[in-house]
Amino acid sequence: MLFSRRENAIRRILIVEDEPLVAFDNEHFLGREGYRVVATVDSVAAALEAIAAEPIDLVLADVSLSDGGDGVEVAREARSRGISVLFVTGHCPVEARPLALGCLAKPYAQRDLLLAIHVAEALVHGRKPRRVPRGLSLFDGPDNIPGDPGNDPAGGPPIEQA
């Protein structure tokens, strides 16, 4: 086949979100978009358990969680296992930049969440994303792409904001 579709590197997603309506909406929306949501959890303990039990391609992590825990701890564990992380939160943790591809600021539209996942997909494949949704801050540097330490998404032409 001359033109084949690239297989998606992101198929299985863990949602770590303590706001029940946001978690519910994201789970159903992403399922309709063809992603497999392996779990939707609201605490650090449940997230760490899911990371240990399931193959996961991307963690969508809020920072403040229901058990008083911190999504940065979840990101640290995911990163240690080679799993990509995208923070989805109202307060992006500057100190956690090395642990994630970026941060999508709340509130966000579902189309922006989907576009942010597409951006993560491009970065995982070593491509520069063409469009970045408003509210998505990318954390540049080669250390932010698990499994490919030599892959630097920074540089090149400007990225179009959606």
Backbone torsions as a table, in degrees:
resi	resn	phi	psi	omega
1	MET	NA	126.1	-176.9
2	LEU	-70.4	-46.9	179.5
3	PHE	-115.2	105.0	179.4
4	SER	-113.0	149.8	176.8
5	ARG	-75.0	137.1	175.9
6	ARG	-71.8	135.2	178.3
7	GLU	-68.4	138.2	179.8
8	ASN	-67.9	130.9	175.2
9	ALA	-79.7	-20.8	-179.4
10	ILE	-112.2	108.4	177.5
11	ARG	-125.9	-34.3	-174.7
12	ARG	-111.7	121.3	-173.8
13	ILE	-121.8	138.0	171.4
14	LEU	-105.1	125.5	176.7
15	ILE	-101.2	122.1	178.0
16	VAL	-116.7	99.7	-170.3
17	GLU	-148.8	129.3	-178.6
18	ASP	-95.7	-5.7	176.0
19	GLU	-91.4	110.1	-172.9
20	PRO	-55.4	-42.6	-178.7
21	LEU	-67.5	-40.3	177.7
22	VAL	-64.1	-45.0	179.6
23	ALA	-60.3	-47.5	-179.8
24	PHE	-60.9	-49.1	-179.8
25	ASP	-60.5	-45.5	-178.9
26	ASN	-64.1	-43.0	-179.3
27	GLU	-59.8	-48.0	-177.8
28	HIS	-72.1	-39.3	178.3
29	PHE	-62.5	-48.6	-178.2
30	LEU	-67.2	-35.2	174.6
31	GLY	-61.3	-42.6	178.0
32	ARG	-66.2	-27.2	179.5
33	GLU	-83.9	1.8	174.6
34	GLY	98.3	3.5	177.1
35	TYR	-87.8	152.6	173.9
36	ARG	-100.1	112.6	176.1
37	VAL	-84.4	108.3	-175.2
38	VAL	-72.1	-29.0	176.7
39	ALA	-168.7	153.8	171.5
40	THR	-125.6	116.0	-173.9
41	VAL	-129.3	163.2	-176.8
42	ASP	-126.3	12.1	-178.8
43	SER	-140.8	160.3	178.3
44	VAL	-62.2	-46.9	-177.2
45	ALA	-58.3	-46.7	179.9
46	ALA	-65.7	-37.0	179.1
47	ALA	-66.2	-44.6	179.9
48	LEU	-64.0	-36.8	177.1
49	GLU	-64.3	-44.0	179.4
50	ALA	-65.0	-40.5	179.3
51	ILE	-62.1	-38.5	-179.5
52	ALA	-73.7	-26.9	-171.4
53	ALA	-97.4	-25.9	-169.3
54	GLU	-122.8	145.3	167.6
55	PRO	-71.0	127.6	-176.2
56	ILE	-132.3	139.8	177.9
57	ASP	-100.3	-30.2	-177.1
58	LEU	-149.1	136.4	172.9
59	VAL	-108.3	124.4	171.4
60	LEU	-98.2	107.8	-169.6
61	ALA	-118.3	122.4	166.4
62	ASP	-73.9	161.9	-178.1
63	VAL	-93.7	-47.6	179.1
64	SER	-90.1	121.5	-175.5
65	LEU	-115.5	166.0	-171.1
66	SER	-63.1	-28.1	-178.5
67	ASP	-88.5	11.7	-177.7
68	GLY	80.8	0.9	-179.3
69	GLY	-78.6	180.0	-172.0
70	ASP	-124.2	128.3	177.8
71	GLY	-62.4	-18.2	176.5
72	VAL	-64.6	-37.0	176.1
73	GLU	-63.1	-40.0	176.9
74	VAL	-63.5	-44.7	179.8
75	ALA	-61.8	-39.9	180.0
76	ARG	-60.8	-44.8	179.8
77	GLU	-68.1	-43.0	178.5
78	ALA	-60.0	-47.0	-179.4
79	ARG	-59.1	-40.5	-179.6
80	SER	-64.6	-20.8	179.2
81	ARG	-101.5	8.0	177.4
82	GLY	78.5	22.1	-179.0
83	ILE	-99.2	132.3	177.4
84	SER	-70.1	148.3	-178.5
85	VAL	-130.9	139.6	171.2
86	LEU	-129.2	118.6	176.0
87	PHE	-74.5	138.3	173.8
88	VAL	-128.7	99.4	-168.5
89	THR	-158.5	163.2	176.2
90	GLY	-80.3	-20.0	-177.6
91	HIS	-133.3	98.0	-178.6
92	CYS	-68.0	129.2	-177.8
93	PRO	-80.9	104.8	-177.7
94	VAL	-58.1	-39.7	-177.0
95	GLU	-67.6	-14.6	-176.8
96	ALA	-100.3	10.8	-178.6
97	ARG	-52.0	-40.2	-179.1
98	PRO	-67.8	-11.2	-175.5
99	LEU	-94.0	-11.6	-170.9
100	ALA	-138.6	161.3	175.3
101	LEU	-73.6	-32.4	-178.3
102	GLY	176.9	-167.2	-176.2
103	CYS	-142.8	124.3	174.7
104	LEU	-98.1	117.5	-175.5
105	ALA	-77.7	137.7	173.4
106	LYS	-82.9	150.2	-7.8
107	PRO	-77.5	154.1	179.7
108	TYR	-138.4	153.6	175.9
109	ALA	-83.0	153.8	179.0
110	GLN	-58.5	-37.1	178.7
111	ARG	-63.4	-32.3	177.2
112	ASP	-71.3	-35.9	175.0
113	LEU	-62.5	-46.2	179.3
114	LEU	-61.8	-44.7	178.7
115	LEU	-63.9	-37.1	177.5
116	ALA	-63.1	-37.8	176.9
117	ILE	-67.6	-37.7	176.5
118	HIS	-64.1	-38.1	176.5
119	VAL	-63.1	-45.5	177.8
120	ALA	-58.9	-41.6	177.7
121	GLU	-58.8	-47.0	178.9
122	ALA	-60.1	-45.2	-179.1
123	LEU	-63.1	-41.1	179.1
124	VAL	-62.9	-34.4	178.5
125	HIS	-83.6	0.0	179.0
126	GLY	80.9	17.1	178.8
127	ARG	-104.0	151.3	174.0
128	LYS	-82.4	128.1	179.6
129	PRO	-67.2	144.2	179.1
130	ARG	-78.9	-39.2	-177.6
131	ARG	-131.9	139.8	177.5
132	VAL	-123.3	128.9	-179.4
133	PRO	-66.8	152.0	173.5
134	ARG	-58.6	140.4	179.9
135	GLY	91.9	-7.5	177.8
136	LEU	-99.1	117.9	173.8
137	SER	-100.8	124.6	176.7
138	LEU	-90.6	139.5	176.9
139	PHE	-98.1	104.1	-174.7
140	ASP	-80.1	158.2	179.1
141	GLY	126.5	147.8	-175.7
142	PRO	-66.5	-23.3	-177.1
143	ASP	-73.7	-8.4	-174.8
144	ASN	-89.0	-3.3	179.4
145	ILE	-110.1	103.7	-178.4
146	PRO	-59.1	141.1	174.9
147	GLY	84.7	-7.3	-178.9
148	ASP	-145.5	74.8	-173.8
149	PRO	-65.7	-15.8	179.4
150	GLY	-92.3	4.1	-174.5
151	ASN	-97.0	111.4	-177.5
152	ASP	-108.1	109.7	-179.1
153	PRO	-76.5	-7.5	-178.6
154	ALA	-77.9	161.9	178.1
155	GLY	89.7	177.2	-179.8
156	GLY	86.3	-170.7	-176.7
157	PRO	-69.1	160.4	179.1
158	PRO	-60.3	148.7	177.6
159	ILE	-91.9	133.9	179.2
160	GLU	-72.0	132.0	173.7
161	GLN	-84.9	134.0	-178.8
162	ALA	-77.9	NA	NA
